[in-house]
């Protein structure tokens, strides 16, 4: 490696490292795809977290249910031109049971039978009403009603959240209100906007953010419309052997005791470090909130919770304080479906705080929501979220499309009916194997961590350099290279695309590897190439010492 040839490329790297890692990714992909510079290997893009698996049974059930729904549409009207009617409720359950018996060969038929029986036996749903919601929902012939979420579908998805987010051990007996949304992205946009609209957050307020964090959560608070003052809560703990666990030290969580901090935003398990908040940290946070900052609003993105055994969300531990976002995208391989929910416990601080805002703002909000109810001051925050998502005036057409809600229901039911958790265990084995192959390729030891989700992995080059070669080597790296040099070098020389950890507020000299979207053996290749590339830096350093 010739140090003198680095000046031009380093200047370019300095310019590009100002970008979000997801924008930088496009430059890396272009570099990795360049026929003049690329290696003979196929490009390996481990930059995005889109999984390369899909849950097939719930999808089969979706399309099979669609056939039943279309047949139901043809019953009242079936013109040669392709015009049909709409499903009819009377007797539809009996017709559905006949459909299930006659079509045992169709994919997903057992799941549909299980869904039908689950609703009737577990929740006492009226059979005709239950099947009618399924058929009408998948046919998509009506506006979503209720607009927040289909009534019976909400109860089943609620069961799923209690199972996956609360270990089937809810701390309180009450229910969570759910708002079905277009994925976790939409959920965050809606929540930020409604908190501002309803004066629970104001421009310039102080908020806290658990870091490292998903890049948009770092960027959104600084947008002009929010301009929040951000206090960073750093996941910087290490275990007894000095290995990073990325947990929050008590002194970091102590920051949340400051009552001027209005909200705490956290991804749990984290992205990019991919660890669940530990039992100790969760319990310590509960003490801080209850004793020092009882009105702290907590927004938690729990999309990776299903990849940790016994995951316990803050929505369970601090239900009154927590707005939980859950997306179905990663676990079920459904990023294209855009399926998510916002969950808010029925007894919550958000509704309490609405009653305490200044009278002038209460009057403004009463005018804003007066078209929805005769008593706008009693409108719950979750329902304000729904209305705000459609500029209030279009509230009557709010809500996630009903076919999307039915696919969400089928995903949730698939997990609920999988009593032995076979799907979950297979998903976790899949990504853990990839993690092990990556570590093996790098010749790194694997240290145990019960909180590891392993959906992503952060490789800290500085930690490797200091642990193995000391300060002098690290000074050499800082003097001659940009922290993003590793991702550019991997793209150009090996056609491997990773993201820079610094873009997630992870250690500056780190890279993020997605363990979700490539074949198993590719992670061995990435590991070996990372190891080779780090050795190139070492060789360059040693060559300068000889001169």
N, C-alpha and C positions, 0 to 999 in steps of 0.2 A: 504494500500500500504506500504510494508516494504522497507524502504530506503536502508537497509543493503544488500538487495538482488539485487540491481541495478548495482553493480560494473561490473560484467561480461557482462551483456547486454549493458551497457553503452560503454564499450570498443569496442564492436562490432559495435555499432551505430556510434562511432567516426570514425571507418574505412569506413563504408558504406556511410557516409554523404559527402565523397569526390567525390562520383559518381554523374553524371548527374541524375536529378530526373527520367528521362526516363529509365535509367539503374537501378537505385534504385528500380523503380517500379517492375522489375522482381523479386527482392528479397522479396518485399512486397506481391506480388501475391503468391509466393511460401509459404510464412508464412501464408497468409490468407487461403491457400488451404490445409495446413498441417492438416491431419486428427487427429493428436495427440493434436494439440493446438487450432484448429478452433472451433468456436461456432456452435450452432445448426442452425444458420442462413445461408442462401445461401450467397456466396460472392458477395459483391457490389463493383464493380470496377469503381469508379468515377475519375480514374487517367488520362484517355485519353479523348480527345475532339471529338472522332468519334461520330457523331449524331446517334440516334436510330430511325430516320425517313428517308424516301426517298420520292422524288418527283416522283410519279407514272405516271402521265400523259405524261411527256416528255419521259419516258422510254417506255411506251406503243407505243408512236409515233415512237420511234426508231425501235422497232421490227416490227411494221406495215410497216414502210417505207422500212425496209429490205426485206419484202415479195415482195413489188413492185420492188425493185432493182433486186432481184433474177429472177423474171419473165422477167424483161428487159434483163437480161443476157442470158436467154434461147431463146429469140427471134431470134438472128442471128445464134445460134448454140445450140443444145440440144441433146447430145449423151446419149445413155442408160448407159454408164459408169460413167456419172456424170460430163462430160466436157461440160461447157457452153461457151458462148461468153462474150462480154462486152457490157455495155449499149451503145445505139446509140442515138445521139442527135436529129436527124430529127424526128419531130412529137412527141417527148417524153412528152411534156406538155399536149397535147390532151389526150394521153394515161393515164397520171397521173390523169387528171380530171375525166376520165371515171372510173379509179380505185377508186377514192374518192366516186363517186356516187354509185358504186356497193357494196362498203364495209363499209357502214355506221355503221355496227355492230361491227367493229374492234376497239380496244382500241386506243386512241390517234388520231383517224381519223379527228376530228374537229380541233385539233391543227395543223395537217398537212395541212388541208385546209387553216387555218389561216396563216401558214408560207408561203404557196404559194402566197396567196393574198397579204400578207405584202410585200414580195419582189417585186412583180409586181407593186403594187399600190404606196407603199412608196418610193421605190428606182428606179422604172422603169426598173427592170431587164427584159431582154429578157426571155419570159416564157420557151422556150426550153433550153436556157443556164442555167437558174435557176434550173429547175428540173434535168437537166443533172448533175449539180454539186452535188445535193442532192443524186441522184441515184449512181453516180460513187463514190462519197465520202463514202457512207455507204457500198458499195460493196468492197471498199478498193482495187481496181484492178490497181490503178496507184500510182506513187510516189506523195506526196503532191506538188502541183504546183499552185501558187507560194509557195516556201518552207517556207516562213515566216508564211503564213496563206492563206487558200483558199479565193479567191478574194471577192466573194459575201457573204460568211460566215463572213468574217472580218467586213463587213459593218453592218451586223445585230448585231454581238457581240459588235461592237462599239456603236450602239444605246443603247444596254443594259448597258454598262458602263456609258454612259452619263446619263441614267436614274437613276442608282443605286449609282454611285460614285459622280455625279455632280448635283443631284436633277433635272435633265432635264434643268439646267440653266448653260450651259458652259460659263465660263468667257471670252473665246476667240472663234472666229468663225472657227478657223482652226481645222484640224483633228489630231487624235492620230494614230500613226502607232502601230499595234498590232503584237505580236509574240506569237503564240499559243505554249504552252509548257506542259511538263508532270507534271503539278501541281505546286504549289508554291515552293516546295522544289527545283525542277529543275530550276525554275526561279531565285532563289537566287544564286544557284551554277553558273549558266551562267553569271549573272550580276557581281558577284565578279571576276570571271575569265576574263571577257572581259574588265572590268575596269582596271585590272592589265595589261592585254596583250596590251592595247592601251595607257598605261602610264597616264591614268587619275587618277589612284591610284598606288602608289609604295610601295614596302615593307618598313615597318617602318613608313608610313605616319600616321598622326593624324586623327582619325575619332571620331565621336560622336555617342552614342547609347542611345536611350530613354529607361529607365528602370523604373519598372520591364519589362522584355522582355522574349520572347520565348527562351528557353535555347540554341538552336543552334546559335542564333544570339549573345549570350554571348561568345560562344566557338569559332566560326569561326574566328573572328579577331585575335585570339592568335595562330592560326595554323602557323607552321614554314613558309609556303609559303607566308603568309601575314605579320604576326608579327606587326600588327598595334598598335599604341599607342591610347588607348581608353579613351575618355572623357565621363563620364556618366552624362546624363541629367535625373535627378530624378523626377519622378511623385510623389510628396510628399505633395501636397496641401490638406487642410481640409476645410470643409464648416464652416459657422458661429457657428454651434453647436459643432464643433470639430470632425465631422465625416470625415473619409478619402475619398477624391474624386479622388485621384491619378492623378490629373491634374499637369501640369508642371508650377511651379511658374515662374514669369517673370525673376527672377535672375538666374534660371536654363537655360532658353532659351537664356539669355544674353551670355552664354558660346559660343553659335553658331556664335556670332559676330567675333570670333577669326578667321582670314583668314587662319591661319595654319591648321584649321580643314577643311579637304577636302570634307568629306561626313557625312551625318546624316542618321542613320538607325532607323526606327520607325515602330512599329506595331500599326495600328490605325483602329478600336478600339484595345485596348491593350490586351495582353495575358501575365500574368494571371489575371490582374485586371479588364479587360473587360469593359473599358470605352472609348468612343470616345473623341478625343482631343476637348476641349471646344472651343466655338466661340472666347472667349477672347484669349486663348492660340494660336489659329490658326492665328488670326489677329496680335498678338504680334510677332509671328514667321515671318510672312510676312514682318513686319517692320524691324526686325533684318536682315533678308536675303537681302532685297532690299537696306537697308542703309549701312550695314556693311560687308556682305559677299555674294555678288551677284553671285558668282560662286560656292556656296555651292551645292553639289550634294545631293539630297534627295532620299532615297530609302524607299518607304512605302509599307508595307504589309497590304492590306485592306480586307483580307478575311472575317472579321466579320462585315464589314460595312453595310451589308444588314439586320443586326439585330437592327439597330438604325433608328428611324424615321428621315427623312430629313438629312441623312448622307451626309457630304460634304468632299470629299477627298482633300488632298494636290495636287493631280494631277490636280484639278480644280483651286485651289487657287494660286498655284505656278507651273503652267504647264511647264515653261521653265526649271525649276530645277529638276523636279520630274520624277523618274522612278517608276511607280506603278506596283505592283504585285497583281493580283486578282486571287483567286482560287475558283472554283465552288464547292469544296468538302464539305464544311460545310452547306451551305444554301440548297443545293439540296440533301444532304445525299449521296455524291458521292466520298468518299475518295478513293474507289477502282478504280475509273475511271482515276484518275490522270489528271485532267483538269485545266489548268490555262492559263493566258495571262500576258505578259509584255506590258505595255502601255507607249509610249513615244510621247509627243507632237511633231509635225513636225518641229516646230521652237524651238530649245532647246540649252542649254549651252554645252551639250556633243559634239555635232557636232562643235560648235564654238571652244571649247577647243582643239579639235583634230587638228585644223589648227594652234594652238599655241605651240604644243609640239616641242622639239628640232629637228633640221633637221636630225640628225643622227637617231633618232627614227622614223621619217617620212620615211626615206629610208628603214629602217628595215621593217616597216609595209607595205610599197609599195611592197616589195619582198614577204611578207607573203600573201597579197591579190591579187597579180598580175594575178593569174590564174582565178580570178573571173570577172575582169573588166579591160578595157584598161586604166581606170583612177582611180586606187585604192585610190588616195588621196581624191577623192570625195565620197568614200563609206561611207554611213551614219552609225552612231553608231549602230542603231537598226539592220542593215544588217550585221554588224560585229558580233553582238551578235549571229545571226543565223549561220554564218560561223564558229565562234569559238566553237559553241556547237557541231560541227562535225569535229573539228580539221582542219578546212578550206578545207583540201584536200577532204573531204567527203561532202562538201556543197551541191553537186548535189543530195544527198540522205537525206538532212536535213528535219526537219519539223515534227510536231506532226502527228501521223497516221490519215488518213482521217476519219475513223469511229469515232475516238475520237472527231475530230472537228465537225462532224455532231451531235453527242450527245451534245456537248457544244452549238452548234447553237440551238438545240431544247430546252435546258434548258433556254437559253437567250430569245428565242421567247416566251416560256411559260410565263415568267415574263413580257415581253413587251406587250403581248396580254391580260394579267390580269389587265384590266384597273381599277378595284376596289381594287387591291392589296390584294385580299383575301388570297392568299398563304402567302404573307409576314406577314400580320396581325396574321394569325394562327401560324406561326413559332414563332413570337415574344411573343404571348400569351403563347405558350407552355413553353418556357424557363423562362419567367417571373413567371409563376405559380410555377415552380420548385424552383425558387429563393425564392419565398414567403413561400413555404412549408419548405425549409431548414431553413430559418430565424425563422419560427414558431416553428419548432422542437428544435431549439437552445434557444428559448425564447429571441431572439434578436429583437429589434425594426427595422422596415424597414423605412429608411429615403429616401425621394425623390431625384432622380438624373436623370435629363433629358438626360444625356450623357451615362447612363448605358446601355450596350448591354446585360448583364446578361448571356452571354454564359458560363462564368466561375465565380467563386466567391472566394475571398481570405479572409480567417478567420485569424485574427491576435490575437494569444493567449496572447502575451505581452500586447497589447492594452487592452484586456479584463481584464487581471490581474491587470494592473496599475489603470484602471478606477474604478474597483470594490474593490480592496484590497490593493493597494498601493505598494510602493517600497520594503517593507520587504518581501512580498509574491513573488515578481519578483526575488529578490535576492535568495530566497530559490529555485526557479525553476532553475535559472542559476547554482547554486551550485550543485544541485543534478541530473539534467537532461540535456541531449543534446537537441538542438532545434528540431531534427528529432524524438524525443521520441514519440511524438503524433502519427505520421504516423505508427510507429512500433506497438504501443499499440493498435491502431485501427485495424490493420491487424491481430495481434495475438489474441486479445480478442474478436473482433466483426466481423472479416472477411470483413472489409471495407478497400478499397485501395484508398488513396488520395495521392497527391504529396506534397513534402515539398516546401513551397514558397521560401525558401532561394536559391533553385536551379534556380529560375527565377530572382534573385536579388530583390525579394520582401522582406518584413520584415523577419528577421531571424527566428522568432518564429511564422511563419504563415504556413497555409496549403492551397493548391489550390483544389477546388472542381469543377469538370466539371459538368455543368448542362444540358449536351446534351445527355448523353448516357445511362441513366437509366430510369426506369418507375417513374411517378410522385410521387407515395407514397414512393418510396425508399429514396427520399430526406427528407421527414419527419423523416424516420428512421435514416438517416445519421445525421440530425440535433440533434435529441434526443441523439444519441450516442456520438456525439461531446460534447454536454452539460454534459452528465454523466461523460465522461472522464475528462473534465476540472474540474468537481467537485471532482474527485478522487485526482487530484493534491492538491486541496484546503483542502481535508480531511487529506492528508499526512502532509501538512504544519501545520494544526491545531493540529495534533497529536504530532508533535515535540514541539510545544509550551507548551503542557501539561506536557512534561517530565521534 
